[in-house]
Amino acid sequence: MRVLLTLVALVVAAFLLFVTVVRPAVERGGWKELGFVIVVFVVVLLAERWARTR
């Protein structure tokens, strides 16, 4: 049952990510804007990790 719940959560999260981030970014600014969103996301994650190690 736990595996099923995990798979359902994964599918829902992936769908929401696609609908709210990927599709609007590509429609509005093309692949460059999507790349920018990804870069910002990675920078935030790296900054958070750096802040935790301090």
C-alpha positions in Angstrom: 0.0 0.0 0.0 2.9 2.4 0.8 4.4 1.9 -2.7 1.1 2.7 -4.3 0.8 5.9 -2.3 4.3 6.9 -3.2 3.6 6.2 -6.9 0.4 8.3 -6.8 2.2 11.1 -5.1 5.0 11.0 -7.7 2.5 11.1 -10.6 0.6 14.0 -9.0 3.7 16.0 -8.2 5.1 15.5 -11.7 1.8 16.5 -13.3 1.6 19.7 -11.1 5.2 20.5 -11.9 4.6 20.2 -15.6 1.3 22.2 -15.5 2.5 25.0 -13.3 6.2 25.4 -14.3 7.3 23.6 -17.5 4.4 24.4 -19.8 3.9 28.1 -18.9 7.7 28.7 -19.1 7.9 27.1 -22.6 4.8 28.9 -23.8 5.9 32.3 -22.5 9.6 32.4 -23.1 10.6 29.2 -24.8 13.3 26.8 -23.6 15.4 29.7 -22.4 12.9 30.7 -19.7 12.6 27.1 -18.6 16.4 26.9 -18.4 16.4 30.1 -16.3 13.8 28.5 -13.9 16.0 25.4 -13.6 19.1 27.5 -12.9 17.3 29.6 -10.2 16.1 26.4 -8.6 19.5 24.8 -8.5 21.1 28.0 -7.2 18.5 28.2 -4.3 19.2 24.5 -3.5 23.0 25.0 -3.5 22.7 28.2 -1.4 20.6 26.4 1.2 23.1 23.5 1.4 25.9 26.0 1.7 24.1 27.9 4.5 23.5 24.6 6.4 27.2 23.7 6.4 28.1 27.1 8.0 
